[in-house]
Amino acid sequence: MGTPGPAPRVTPADVLGVFRRLDEPTTPLTASDVAAEVDCSRRTAFDKLSTLAERGSLRSKKVGARGRVWWRPVDGVDDAAGMAVAVVDASGTILRVNDRAKELGVETGAAVQPTAGPLARAVRTGESVSGGHVRLPTAGGGHVRLAAAVDPRSDPSGDDRRVVVRGVDVTRDAARRQRLMRRRDDLRAELDDVLDRMTDAVYALDEEWRFTHVNERAAEILRRPAASLVGKHLWTEFPDAAEGVVWDRFHEAMETQEVVTFDLLYDPLDIWAEITAYPSETGLSVYFRDVSERKERDRALEASERRYRTLAETATDPIVTVDDGGTIRYANPAAEDVFGHAPDELAGESLGTLIPDASRVRDGVGRLLGAHGWTDPSGVDLSGVRTDGEELDLQVTFSDWTLDGERRFTGIVRDVTEERERERELAAQRERLATLNQLNTVVQRITHAVIESSTRDDIETLLCERLAAADAYRFAWIGSIERGSTRLRIRTAAGIDDDFGAGTSTADDGPSAGGPIERAIRAGEMGTARHLADRSDDADWRQRAIRHGARSVAAIPIAYDDTLHGVLVVGSERPAAFGTDERAVVGQLGDVVGHSLTAIERKRALTSEHVVELQLRVTDLFDSAVDSVRFDRAVPTGDGTFLTYGTVPEAAPATPASLADTLPHARGVTVLGTDDGHTRFEIALAEPPTTSLVASQGGRVESAVVEDGDYEMVVHLPREADVRDLVRSVRTRYPDTEVVAQRQTTTTRRTIQHVEAVLDQGLTERQQAALEAAFFAGFFAWPRESTGEEVADSLGISPPTFHRHVRVAERKLLRALLADDAGRRWP
């Protein structure tokens, strides 16, 4: 596009002449019509038309949304409505005025000075003058200013020359126009100053694409002085712009009269510019600013998004993005590994599909996160669900961001199911350890208290009350088997009400059938039942236990040496109570209490004069060659072995070996020595002998002999002892056992006076001196406080003599204590 040459100057008179040349002078014209007639820009024509309208030479009105037309008013002296008319002669005297002029104060006869202005020019040239202002005098020495047209008139001879002034009063308008023009100039100056101080580049173009203003930043970017660009044509000064997006978008703005914005890489400065063009009827205002940093951020964001997507696609943890309504917008491939849903299947689904807790979205995910504290940067623990219904433990970290004005929430999900399971196991283990520590303390205290108790009632009451008071348990009760039946009767309890089992339970059916109590009775082992609430059976014992708050039950046999004294039943509110370690701790109580009850029965038997004498026989237990064998005592060693001592005639040296071969649990025989024609022996047994079974019932064996292969035993039992239970225990081991006799009798027991008599009368004077000196000198202490040599030296005897006296004295005292039958042949 070429550059047009300088346009000739157009005056208001030139514009007014266009209207005069019309066939009908009142025809309305547009600015474009006038511009075409005088060969100027539309803007120039618009400005001149506006000036003529201000002067009153033309009339104007708006047409449509943006259009405007102008026309010339009708000429006439008296018929121009609202116009003041005055006729002035060549000397400047007002000859005649119309009514409007009179209203303004203009009077005939007043003198006008036509030395300058439109009036003088019309008089001088004889041509009509329009568009100017004429000042006419008024009464009182004032004047009125008219926007008038001056037309010369003369008679045919040319002598009588006068002018007709037609105009409107613009006295006030002129003052106002002057003020507005000053204000306009001020605003233009202020606008130019603002544009010059703007950090964004700004330039203005007229409708002919000529620069009308260029601020400092625009001049800097365009690399041209602002003064050198004003008045110059855009496409001439920057021809490259006429062939690209700038040409297209600028013309689009002018044609549509709508704002356009676009980005452009400006090569001369190697920057990105954001250009915004604001169109108007008179031209284009262009704003452009350096957006290189924004473009760089955009490129960095795009690169970050690519990296994010790469990381998300390759991450091993699920990454899920949702909108504020909880709808899934994105899920990475790892989501399928954890939840079982393909990523494309999840798009559009609710977050509650994966995390049920998120289905509570009502007022947006943002409020849900804040309301439930899910914005913790360290993550929040939530429950998830797979497609197959399997529940998952999740740890989710949410982030909040915005995309195109819409909130988005991205959650990085970690499947911590195995980790939480380990934590739960550790917590359960810590709970078990704490429970075991408490139980150990409780059991130790119970053990000490049981040892100090002297009666069965005291022991059982203390045991139940201490267990029921422990945090680990809800109740405890002890039951005993009724004679001649398998019914278990509750005899002591704590933590249960009076109608618990109506005092009785049955081992074969009813509440304990197939349960822990039956196991404790029949197998002699601790029985447990855990997770009672999860069982489908409705056994009475389970329902009663649940009613009393128990979720696990243990039945512990109270026994010693194969004698069952009763069953201890303990209930716990912990569903998984009575694990291996806990059973080991609590199970001790059965042994401790069983031993204590046995000791009490034995003590009672030793101090009782009225006993039940029972004679038992086992026929053909040994070979008939085994004869005249006497069993005297069975001593437990503490490791499950029992040492049984007895005698046989010296004439039958093979008998001890035959005994060992016949007894199934014998581990060997030892011949100890011979005395008075009898051989003493020791046999180690792996199981308790019958003498221990008797002792467990509180009884003692008065005699145990083998004659012609038959084993016969006489025992003394307390009157309240369970004879049938003893017989049943013996027959369990030896089925051929028969009761030969059972009777009430009295017995005499050696008292402490008997031992004192041995000490006073059974010892020689030297033996007693040696024994007392050794005791008080600490010879029997551990570690010894005095040696045998030192005590012997104090007594004035030799060490061998001292040791012989002490040994003989010890044997006599022990024989008085242990070998209460003087007929027994022991050293």
ZADO-571078 format. One record per residue (C-alpha): z negated, y, x. Coordinates in Angstrom, 2 decimals. Layout:
BEGIN
Z Y X
...
This chain:
BEGIN
0.00 0.00 0.00
1.10 3.37 1.52
-1.01 6.44 1.87
-0.05 9.27 -0.52
0.45 12.78 0.91
-1.85 15.72 0.16
-1.64 16.63 -3.55
-0.85 20.34 -4.49
-3.82 22.33 -5.83
-4.06 22.26 -9.62
-5.63 25.19 -11.50
-7.12 25.36 -15.01
-4.19 27.58 -15.96
-1.81 24.76 -15.01
-3.70 22.44 -17.32
-3.81 24.97 -20.13
-0.05 25.44 -19.74
0.43 21.78 -20.68
-1.04 22.49 -24.12
1.03 25.68 -24.51
4.26 23.80 -23.86
3.59 21.37 -26.67
5.60 21.69 -29.86
2.31 21.57 -31.66
-0.33 23.27 -29.47
-3.22 21.60 -31.35
-2.09 18.07 -30.38
-5.01 16.21 -28.61
-4.37 14.92 -25.07
-6.29 12.58 -22.72
-7.10 13.20 -19.08
-4.42 10.66 -18.12
-1.81 12.55 -20.25
-2.60 15.83 -18.52
-2.70 14.20 -15.05
0.81 12.83 -15.58
2.10 16.31 -16.57
0.62 18.26 -13.63
0.95 15.38 -11.08
-2.71 15.07 -10.12
-5.38 12.43 -10.24
-7.08 11.53 -13.44
-10.34 12.71 -11.95
-8.89 16.15 -11.15
-7.43 16.48 -14.61
-10.77 15.47 -16.11
-12.62 18.13 -14.12
-10.15 20.91 -15.13
-10.24 19.90 -18.78
-14.03 19.99 -18.72
-13.94 23.48 -17.24
-11.52 24.75 -19.93
-13.73 23.22 -22.62
-16.76 24.97 -21.19
-14.87 28.26 -21.29
-13.86 27.71 -24.91
-10.16 27.49 -24.16
-10.05 23.89 -25.33
-11.97 21.74 -27.69
-13.07 18.17 -26.81
-14.59 15.10 -28.42
-15.40 11.48 -27.48
-13.07 8.78 -28.75
-14.20 5.14 -28.75
-16.72 3.76 -26.26
-15.45 5.56 -23.17
-12.43 7.73 -24.18
-12.24 11.51 -24.68
-9.49 13.93 -25.90
-8.96 17.68 -25.62
-6.90 20.14 -27.79
-6.21 23.89 -28.00
-7.76 25.76 -30.94
-5.59 27.62 -33.48
-4.70 31.27 -32.52
-5.51 34.14 -34.91
-7.40 37.27 -35.09
-9.36 36.89 -38.26
-8.94 33.25 -39.25
-10.42 31.63 -36.18
-13.66 30.37 -37.68
-16.67 31.17 -35.61
-14.73 33.20 -33.04
-15.34 36.81 -32.12
-12.13 38.92 -32.05
-11.67 42.38 -30.56
-8.58 44.53 -30.08
-8.70 46.73 -26.94
-6.13 49.40 -25.95
-4.87 49.99 -22.46
-7.60 52.51 -21.77
-10.29 49.98 -22.56
-11.35 51.32 -25.92
-12.26 48.82 -28.60
-10.04 49.59 -31.56
-11.03 46.86 -33.98
-13.47 43.88 -34.24
-13.95 41.09 -36.74
-17.14 40.18 -38.54
-18.27 37.66 -35.89
-17.93 40.31 -33.18
-19.91 42.70 -35.32
-22.66 40.04 -35.69
-22.82 39.86 -31.91
-23.27 43.70 -31.79
-19.78 44.69 -30.67
-18.74 48.06 -32.19
-15.44 49.85 -32.46
-15.04 52.81 -30.19
-17.02 51.26 -27.39
-15.40 51.36 -23.99
-14.60 48.32 -21.88
-13.99 48.56 -18.16
-10.81 46.41 -17.63
-10.96 46.68 -13.87
-11.26 42.98 -13.17
-11.25 39.64 -14.86
-9.00 38.22 -17.57
-8.82 41.52 -19.51
-7.60 43.53 -16.56
-5.16 40.83 -15.54
-3.62 40.61 -19.02
-3.25 44.43 -19.14
-1.75 44.53 -15.70
0.64 41.57 -15.99
1.37 41.63 -19.67
0.77 37.87 -19.80
-1.75 35.89 -21.74
-4.86 34.83 -19.83
-7.17 32.05 -20.97
-10.14 30.18 -19.63
-12.02 33.21 -18.44
-15.07 35.07 -19.52
-14.91 38.60 -20.97
-17.87 40.97 -21.18
-17.91 43.26 -24.22
-20.48 46.03 -24.70
-22.92 45.87 -27.56
-25.04 48.40 -29.34
-28.15 49.28 -27.42
-26.50 49.10 -24.03
-26.22 45.37 -23.74
-23.25 43.11 -23.56
-22.04 39.78 -24.82
-20.15 37.20 -22.80
-17.24 35.47 -24.50
-15.31 32.44 -23.36
-12.07 34.04 -24.46
-8.31 34.05 -24.45
-6.68 37.43 -23.84
-3.20 38.03 -25.30
-1.36 41.32 -24.60
0.32 43.10 -27.50
2.70 46.12 -27.49
5.05 47.83 -29.80
8.76 47.39 -29.26
8.93 50.61 -27.22
6.25 49.32 -24.94
4.21 52.49 -25.17
1.40 51.25 -27.35
-0.11 48.51 -25.15
-3.22 46.68 -26.25
-4.83 43.24 -25.90
-6.42 40.87 -28.35
-9.61 39.14 -27.15
-10.53 35.94 -28.95
-13.59 33.99 -27.87
-16.91 32.42 -28.56
-20.29 33.60 -27.51
-21.26 31.82 -24.34
-23.90 34.24 -23.25
-26.62 31.63 -23.46
-24.30 28.77 -22.50
-23.25 30.58 -19.39
-26.82 31.01 -18.30
-27.54 27.41 -19.11
-24.36 26.30 -17.33
-25.37 28.22 -14.26
-28.72 26.49 -14.32
-27.09 23.10 -14.82
-24.62 23.72 -12.01
-27.44 24.65 -9.71
-29.29 21.52 -10.83
-26.16 19.45 -10.32
-25.75 20.79 -6.84
-29.39 20.05 -6.10
-29.06 16.50 -7.45
-25.91 15.91 -5.46
-27.65 17.12 -2.34
-30.70 15.00 -3.13
-28.50 11.95 -3.86
-26.62 12.46 -0.64
-29.95 12.66 1.16
-31.21 9.46 -0.53
-28.02 7.62 0.27
-28.19 8.79 3.85
-31.76 7.54 4.15
-31.10 4.13 2.56
-31.33 1.16 4.91
-28.50 -0.51 2.99
-24.99 0.69 3.62
-23.54 2.76 0.77
-20.19 4.45 0.27
-18.42 5.87 -2.79
-14.74 5.73 -3.72
-12.86 7.72 -6.30
-10.33 6.19 -8.63
-7.64 6.66 -6.00
-9.73 4.54 -3.53
-10.57 7.57 -1.41
-13.99 7.84 0.26
-16.15 10.50 -1.37
-19.39 9.68 0.44
-20.43 7.45 3.37
-24.09 7.13 4.40
-25.27 6.68 7.94
-25.78 2.89 7.73
-22.30 2.44 6.21
-20.75 4.53 8.99
-22.61 2.39 11.53
-21.35 -0.90 10.04
-17.81 0.41 9.51
-17.87 1.86 13.06
-16.45 5.18 11.90
-18.04 8.62 11.59
-18.82 9.45 7.98
-17.00 12.80 8.15
-13.84 11.08 9.37
-13.81 8.78 6.35
-14.50 11.22 3.48
-11.23 11.96 1.71
-9.45 9.06 3.43
-7.89 6.13 1.61
-9.84 2.81 1.86
-6.85 0.51 2.13
-5.18 2.78 4.74
-8.23 3.07 6.95
-9.05 -0.64 6.64
-5.74 -2.46 6.02
-7.28 -5.92 6.58
-9.45 -5.39 3.53
-6.32 -4.95 1.37
-5.36 -8.58 1.86
-8.56 -10.46 1.08
-11.53 -10.90 -1.17
-12.48 -7.20 -0.96
-9.21 -6.11 -2.64
-9.54 -8.77 -5.34
-13.18 -8.13 -6.22
-12.94 -4.30 -6.09
-9.92 -4.27 -8.42
-11.73 -6.78 -10.66
-14.66 -4.39 -10.92
-12.47 -1.42 -11.79
-10.41 -3.33 -14.33
-13.39 -4.98 -16.08
-15.83 -2.12 -15.47
-18.40 -4.80 -14.57
-20.55 -5.12 -11.47
-19.38 -7.66 -8.88
-21.38 -9.17 -6.01
-20.09 -11.36 -3.20
-20.85 -12.36 0.39
-18.48 -11.57 3.24
-18.47 -12.45 6.93
-17.83 -9.13 8.68
-16.10 -10.15 11.90
-16.34 -6.89 13.86
-20.13 -7.13 13.89
-20.33 -10.90 13.39
-22.68 -10.46 10.46
-22.86 -11.66 6.89
-22.85 -8.86 4.33
-23.77 -8.98 0.65
-21.48 -6.51 -1.16
-22.18 -5.15 -4.64
-19.66 -2.86 -6.34
-20.70 -0.68 -9.32
-17.63 0.61 -11.22
-17.33 3.82 -13.30
-14.49 5.83 -14.86
-14.32 8.03 -11.80
-14.50 5.44 -9.06
-16.58 2.76 -7.34
-19.98 2.83 -5.67
-20.28 0.13 -3.01
-23.57 -1.20 -1.62
-23.56 -3.71 1.18
-26.37 -5.02 3.33
-26.81 -7.33 6.27
-27.83 -10.76 4.95
-27.33 -12.65 8.20
-31.00 -13.65 8.27
-30.79 -14.91 4.69
-27.66 -16.85 5.52
-29.42 -18.27 8.53
-32.37 -19.25 6.33
-29.94 -20.80 3.84
-28.31 -22.80 6.60
-31.72 -23.81 7.89
-32.74 -24.76 4.34
-29.61 -26.84 3.92
-30.27 -28.55 7.24
-33.90 -29.05 6.19
-32.78 -30.53 2.89
-30.49 -32.90 4.73
-33.32 -33.89 7.04
-35.66 -34.23 4.07
-33.24 -36.46 2.24
-32.72 -38.54 5.38
-36.48 -38.88 5.83
-36.98 -39.59 2.14
-34.24 -42.21 2.08
-35.65 -43.97 5.15
-39.39 -43.50 4.40
-41.42 -46.65 3.84
-43.67 -44.89 1.29
-42.35 -43.97 -2.15
-41.46 -40.29 -2.63
-41.09 -39.08 -6.21
-40.14 -35.59 -7.46
-40.85 -34.53 -11.06
-40.45 -31.35 -13.08
-43.30 -29.59 -14.85
-42.78 -31.77 -17.91
-43.47 -34.92 -15.90
-39.85 -36.14 -15.89
-38.77 -37.90 -12.70
-35.93 -36.05 -10.97
-35.76 -38.05 -7.77
-37.16 -41.28 -6.34
-36.40 -42.70 -2.90
-35.50 -46.37 -2.21
-39.09 -47.20 -1.18
-40.13 -46.70 -4.81
-38.30 -49.91 -5.69
-40.18 -51.84 -3.00
-43.56 -50.75 -4.39
-42.96 -50.37 -8.14
-39.95 -52.64 -8.69
-37.83 -49.88 -10.30
-34.45 -48.91 -8.82
-34.30 -45.16 -7.98
-31.39 -44.49 -10.36
-33.31 -46.22 -13.17
-36.30 -43.91 -12.66
-34.32 -40.67 -12.92
-35.10 -39.14 -16.29
-38.11 -41.40 -16.92
-41.69 -40.17 -17.32
-44.01 -40.18 -14.33
-46.33 -42.23 -16.54
-43.91 -45.15 -16.03
-45.29 -45.46 -12.50
-48.70 -43.76 -12.82
-50.21 -44.27 -16.28
-52.74 -41.46 -15.74
-49.83 -38.99 -15.52
-48.81 -39.81 -19.11
-51.48 -37.31 -20.21
-49.07 -34.42 -19.44
-49.41 -31.87 -22.23
-49.15 -28.35 -20.84
-47.25 -29.23 -17.70
-47.79 -31.22 -14.54
-49.17 -28.14 -12.80
-52.11 -27.89 -15.20
-52.65 -31.64 -15.05
-52.87 -31.53 -11.26
-55.32 -28.64 -11.33
-57.42 -30.01 -14.19
-57.97 -33.36 -12.50
-58.18 -32.19 -8.90
-54.93 -33.89 -7.94
-53.95 -31.08 -5.55
-56.27 -32.25 -2.77
-54.15 -32.13 0.42
-55.85 -35.30 1.63
-54.50 -37.16 -1.40
-55.93 -38.41 -4.66
-56.61 -42.01 -5.68
-54.69 -43.10 -8.78
-53.76 -46.34 -10.48
-50.13 -47.46 -10.61
-48.28 -50.30 -12.28
-45.31 -52.44 -11.25
-42.53 -53.60 -13.53
-44.22 -57.00 -13.80
-47.46 -55.36 -14.98
-49.36 -55.78 -11.71
-51.80 -52.95 -11.18
-51.70 -51.04 -7.91
-54.15 -48.81 -6.07
-52.31 -45.67 -4.97
-53.09 -42.64 -2.87
-50.81 -39.74 -3.84
-50.37 -36.37 -2.14
-48.71 -33.78 -4.42
-46.90 -30.60 -3.32
-45.78 -27.76 -5.58
-42.49 -25.92 -4.99
-39.83 -23.97 -6.87
-36.09 -24.66 -7.27
-33.92 -22.06 -9.02
-36.98 -20.65 -10.72
-38.21 -24.03 -11.97
-41.38 -25.71 -10.70
-41.07 -29.05 -9.00
-43.79 -31.45 -7.84
-43.23 -34.00 -5.10
-45.67 -36.85 -4.63
-45.83 -38.97 -1.50
-47.23 -42.30 -2.65
-49.08 -44.82 -0.51
-49.75 -48.31 -1.78
-53.37 -48.83 -0.72
-54.01 -51.90 -2.87
-54.82 -54.15 0.09
-56.82 -51.41 1.77
-58.88 -50.74 -1.36
-59.40 -54.47 -1.81
-60.79 -54.65 1.73
-62.98 -51.65 0.98
-64.25 -53.31 -2.18
-64.92 -56.47 -0.22
-66.80 -54.48 2.42
-68.76 -52.67 -0.29
-69.57 -56.00 -1.91
-70.56 -57.37 1.47
-72.81 -54.37 2.10
-74.32 -54.87 -1.34
-74.87 -58.53 -0.59
-76.48 -57.68 2.75
-78.73 -55.11 1.10
-79.63 -57.66 -1.55
-80.28 -60.29 1.11
-82.48 -57.89 3.07
-84.46 -57.17 -0.05
-84.61 -60.84 -0.96
-85.75 -61.78 2.52
-88.58 -59.32 2.15
-89.41 -60.60 -1.33
-89.25 -64.24 -0.23
-91.42 -63.57 2.82
-94.03 -61.84 0.69
-93.90 -64.61 -1.89
-94.24 -67.20 0.88
-97.32 -65.51 2.32
-98.83 -65.11 -1.14
-98.09 -68.73 -2.08
-99.74 -69.98 1.07
-102.88 -68.03 0.21
-102.92 -69.22 -3.45
-105.17 -72.14 -4.31
-103.92 -73.33 -7.72
-100.62 -74.35 -9.26
-100.90 -71.67 -11.97
-101.50 -68.92 -9.42
-98.49 -69.98 -7.34
-96.07 -70.30 -10.26
-97.16 -67.08 -11.94
-96.91 -65.14 -8.70
-93.47 -66.63 -7.98
-91.97 -65.73 -11.38
-93.48 -62.24 -11.53
-92.38 -61.30 -8.01
-88.82 -62.50 -8.58
-88.47 -60.80 -11.98
-89.77 -57.54 -10.46
-87.14 -57.61 -7.69
-84.06 -55.36 -8.21
-81.76 -58.34 -7.70
-83.01 -60.34 -10.69
-83.65 -59.98 -14.41
-85.95 -62.92 -15.09
-87.47 -66.07 -13.60
-89.10 -69.10 -15.19
-90.35 -72.52 -14.10
-89.94 -75.64 -16.17
-91.26 -79.20 -15.72
-89.70 -82.47 -16.88
-91.60 -84.07 -19.70
-92.82 -87.58 -19.05
-90.58 -90.29 -20.36
-87.71 -87.89 -21.12
-85.20 -85.54 -19.55
-86.50 -82.50 -21.39
-87.45 -79.46 -19.35
-90.42 -77.51 -20.69
-90.98 -73.89 -19.66
-94.51 -73.57 -18.36
-94.42 -70.19 -16.53
-92.02 -67.24 -17.05
-91.47 -63.52 -16.38
-88.79 -61.20 -17.73
-88.00 -63.24 -20.89
-89.30 -63.08 -24.43
-91.38 -65.73 -26.15
-88.51 -67.34 -28.02
-86.40 -67.96 -24.94
-85.37 -71.58 -25.52
-88.40 -72.03 -27.80
-90.23 -73.18 -24.68
-88.04 -76.22 -24.11
-84.60 -76.97 -22.67
-82.77 -80.26 -22.35
-81.03 -81.53 -19.26
-78.63 -83.91 -21.02
-77.35 -81.77 -23.86
-77.81 -78.40 -25.47
-78.40 -75.34 -23.35
-78.28 -76.96 -19.91
-75.67 -79.69 -20.43
-73.38 -79.75 -17.42
-75.03 -76.60 -16.10
-77.11 -75.58 -13.11
-80.37 -77.00 -14.54
-78.88 -80.48 -14.86
-77.68 -80.31 -11.26
-81.14 -79.30 -10.05
-82.80 -82.19 -11.96
-80.33 -84.97 -11.33
-79.05 -84.16 -7.84
-82.14 -82.41 -6.52
-79.87 -79.54 -5.38
-79.69 -75.87 -6.24
-77.27 -75.31 -9.15
-75.59 -71.99 -9.99
-73.45 -70.56 -12.78
-71.68 -67.24 -12.09
-69.65 -64.81 -14.21
-71.31 -66.02 -17.40
-69.58 -63.40 -19.56
-66.15 -64.72 -18.52
-66.84 -68.31 -19.61
-65.35 -69.59 -22.85
-68.07 -72.10 -23.71
-70.85 -71.06 -26.05
-73.68 -73.14 -24.59
-77.08 -71.99 -25.78
-78.53 -71.59 -22.30
-75.67 -69.26 -21.34
-76.02 -67.17 -24.50
-79.77 -66.84 -23.99
-79.26 -65.82 -20.36
-76.65 -63.21 -21.35
-78.94 -61.87 -24.07
-81.54 -61.23 -21.39
-79.08 -59.31 -19.22
-78.08 -62.10 -16.83
-74.51 -62.63 -15.67
-75.39 -65.30 -13.10
-78.05 -68.03 -13.11
-79.49 -70.28 -10.40
-81.65 -73.38 -10.91
-83.73 -74.30 -7.84
-85.53 -77.67 -7.64
-89.19 -77.34 -6.62
-89.58 -80.53 -4.62
-91.18 -82.04 -1.56
-90.65 -85.51 -0.11
-88.42 -86.58 -3.03
-91.02 -85.48 -5.57
-89.71 -82.98 -8.15
-92.54 -80.68 -9.26
-90.28 -78.62 -11.54
-87.24 -76.35 -11.66
-87.21 -72.61 -10.90
-84.54 -70.76 -12.98
-83.56 -67.22 -11.89
-81.17 -64.82 -13.72
-79.28 -61.88 -12.16
-77.22 -59.12 -13.75
-74.73 -59.37 -10.85
-71.72 -61.47 -11.96
-71.11 -62.78 -8.44
-74.73 -63.35 -7.44
-76.02 -66.43 -5.62
-73.41 -66.62 -2.90
-73.84 -68.90 0.08
-76.22 -66.62 1.99
-78.27 -65.73 -1.07
-78.59 -69.39 -2.07
-79.93 -70.15 1.42
-82.58 -67.41 1.09
-83.67 -68.12 -2.47
-83.41 -71.87 -1.99
-86.27 -71.68 0.51
-88.63 -70.95 -2.35
-88.10 -74.43 -3.79
-89.20 -75.99 -0.51
-92.08 -73.56 0.10
-93.50 -73.86 -3.40
-92.90 -77.63 -3.44
-94.80 -78.02 -0.19
-97.63 -75.77 -1.43
-97.97 -77.67 -4.71
-97.99 -80.96 -2.80
-100.70 -79.64 -0.50
-102.77 -78.55 -3.48
-102.42 -82.02 -5.04
-103.40 -83.67 -1.79
-106.40 -81.45 -1.38
-107.48 -82.16 -4.88
-107.08 -85.89 -4.28
-109.17 -85.68 -1.11
-112.02 -83.92 -2.87
-111.93 -85.97 -6.05
-114.27 -88.97 -6.51
-112.52 -90.24 -9.66
-109.05 -91.59 -8.94
-106.40 -93.89 -10.33
-106.02 -96.97 -8.18
-102.52 -98.40 -8.29
-101.50 -101.71 -6.69
-97.76 -102.13 -6.06
-95.84 -105.13 -4.68
-92.27 -105.51 -3.44
-91.43 -109.21 -3.28
-89.38 -110.61 -0.37
-88.86 -107.21 1.17
-89.05 -108.81 4.63
-88.32 -112.22 6.06
-91.10 -114.71 5.30
-91.82 -114.94 9.04
-93.06 -111.36 8.90
-96.73 -111.80 8.20
-100.09 -110.05 8.61
-98.50 -106.62 9.20
-100.62 -103.59 8.43
-99.17 -100.02 8.02
-101.73 -97.35 8.75
-100.14 -93.89 8.76
-96.77 -92.05 8.44
-96.55 -88.76 10.35
-93.66 -86.29 9.63
-92.21 -84.73 12.78
-90.59 -81.73 11.04
-86.98 -82.67 11.81
-86.60 -85.13 8.94
-88.00 -88.05 10.95
-91.20 -89.90 10.07
-93.24 -91.83 12.65
-94.86 -94.86 11.03
-97.78 -96.52 12.82
-99.13 -100.04 12.23
-100.45 -103.29 13.78
-99.39 -106.96 13.94
-101.16 -110.00 15.33
-100.83 -110.25 19.06
-99.47 -113.75 18.53
-96.32 -112.35 16.76
-94.77 -110.00 19.34
-91.30 -110.13 17.68
-92.54 -108.86 14.34
-92.17 -105.08 15.07
-88.52 -105.62 16.01
-87.92 -107.66 12.85
-89.43 -104.84 10.80
-87.09 -102.32 12.41
-84.08 -104.55 11.70
-85.03 -104.99 8.05
-85.76 -101.33 7.25
-82.37 -99.60 6.66
-83.47 -96.19 7.93
-85.34 -97.30 11.04
-84.18 -95.64 14.26
-86.12 -97.82 16.65
-89.49 -99.37 17.37
-91.98 -98.75 20.16
-94.85 -101.11 21.09
-97.81 -98.93 21.93
-100.35 -101.46 23.19
-102.64 -104.37 22.42
-106.26 -104.26 21.40
-108.62 -106.92 20.03
-105.79 -109.39 19.43
-103.52 -106.93 17.61
-100.44 -105.13 18.80
-99.95 -101.49 17.83
-96.41 -100.22 17.14
-94.48 -97.11 16.16
-91.30 -97.11 14.06
-89.17 -93.94 13.58
-87.71 -93.65 10.07
-84.84 -91.31 9.01
-86.12 -91.10 5.41
-89.65 -90.70 4.02
-91.55 -93.99 3.75
-93.33 -94.94 0.54
-96.58 -93.58 1.96
-95.00 -90.08 1.93
-93.91 -90.56 -1.69
-97.54 -91.25 -2.55
-98.72 -88.21 -0.61
-96.27 -85.97 -2.45
-98.11 -86.91 -5.68
-101.40 -85.89 -4.14
-102.41 -89.48 -3.46
-103.21 -91.54 -0.39
-102.47 -95.09 0.67
-105.62 -97.12 0.96
-103.84 -100.14 2.36
-100.27 -101.23 3.03
-99.70 -104.81 4.30
-96.95 -107.39 4.59
-97.92 -110.96 3.83
-95.30 -113.74 3.90
-92.51 -111.16 3.58
-94.00 -109.43 0.53
-94.91 -105.76 0.84
-98.08 -104.78 -1.02
-99.61 -101.34 -1.27
-102.84 -99.99 -2.83
-102.88 -96.27 -3.51
-105.36 -93.79 -4.94
-103.98 -90.98 -7.13
-105.60 -88.02 -8.86
-106.25 -88.76 -12.49
-103.68 -86.13 -13.63
-100.97 -87.50 -11.31
-97.71 -88.71 -12.86
-97.99 -92.43 -12.17
-94.70 -93.20 -13.89
-92.90 -90.66 -11.76
-94.33 -92.26 -8.61
-93.31 -95.74 -9.74
-89.85 -94.44 -10.63
-89.50 -92.87 -7.17
-90.55 -96.09 -5.42
-88.23 -98.22 -7.55
-85.36 -95.86 -6.73
-85.77 -97.02 -3.14
-87.00 -100.58 -3.80
-85.73 -101.82 -7.19
-87.89 -105.02 -7.06
-91.16 -103.08 -7.08
-93.73 -104.29 -9.59
-97.04 -102.80 -10.68
-99.71 -105.40 -9.97
-102.69 -103.41 -11.22
-103.72 -99.95 -12.39
-107.35 -98.97 -12.86
-109.79 -96.06 -12.85
-112.19 -96.08 -9.92
-114.31 -93.87 -7.73
-113.98 -93.30 -4.05
-116.12 -91.93 -1.32
-114.73 -89.55 1.23
-116.12 -88.87 4.61
-117.45 -85.32 4.68
-117.99 -82.93 7.54
-121.49 -84.40 7.87
-119.90 -87.66 8.95
-118.05 -85.88 11.74
-121.23 -84.07 12.74
-123.04 -87.40 12.85
-120.43 -88.75 15.24
-120.79 -85.58 17.32
-124.59 -85.93 17.41
-125.03 -89.69 17.54
-121.71 -91.22 18.50
-121.35 -89.36 21.79
-123.43 -89.93 24.90
-125.28 -86.99 26.35
-122.75 -86.61 29.22
-119.77 -86.91 26.83
-121.15 -84.20 24.53
-121.99 -81.93 27.51
-118.52 -82.31 28.96
-116.88 -81.64 25.54
-118.95 -78.52 24.77
-118.59 -77.10 28.29
-114.81 -77.61 28.15
-114.55 -75.91 24.74
-116.58 -72.83 25.59
-115.00 -72.49 29.05
-111.54 -72.24 27.47
-110.29 -75.60 28.71
-108.63 -76.27 25.30
-107.14 -72.71 25.00
-103.46 -71.98 25.59
-102.93 -70.96 28.25
-106.04 -72.51 29.69
-108.76 -70.17 30.77
-110.44 -72.79 32.99
-109.07 -75.88 34.69
-110.67 -79.32 34.57
-111.68 -78.94 38.21
-113.46 -75.64 37.46
-115.37 -77.10 34.50
-116.23 -80.24 36.50
-117.52 -78.07 39.32
-119.70 -76.16 36.84
-121.11 -79.49 35.56
-121.60 -80.78 39.10
-119.41 -83.84 38.52
-116.10 -84.98 39.88
-112.89 -84.02 38.00
-112.00 -87.69 37.12
-115.46 -88.17 35.61
-115.06 -84.93 33.61
-111.65 -85.97 32.25
-112.94 -89.45 31.28
-115.91 -88.00 29.37
-113.68 -85.50 27.53
-111.04 -88.11 26.59
-113.60 -90.58 25.21
-115.30 -87.82 23.19
-111.96 -86.67 21.75
-111.03 -90.25 20.73
-114.32 -90.79 18.90
-114.01 -87.53 16.94
-110.36 -88.12 15.99
-111.15 -91.70 14.89
-113.86 -90.28 12.62
-111.33 -87.84 11.13
-108.22 -89.98 10.87
-109.11 -93.67 11.01
-111.51 -93.57 8.09
-111.34 -97.39 7.73
-113.55 -98.76 10.47
-111.64 -102.00 10.27
-108.42 -100.49 11.55
-107.69 -101.41 15.10
-106.94 -98.17 16.90
-108.20 -97.07 20.27
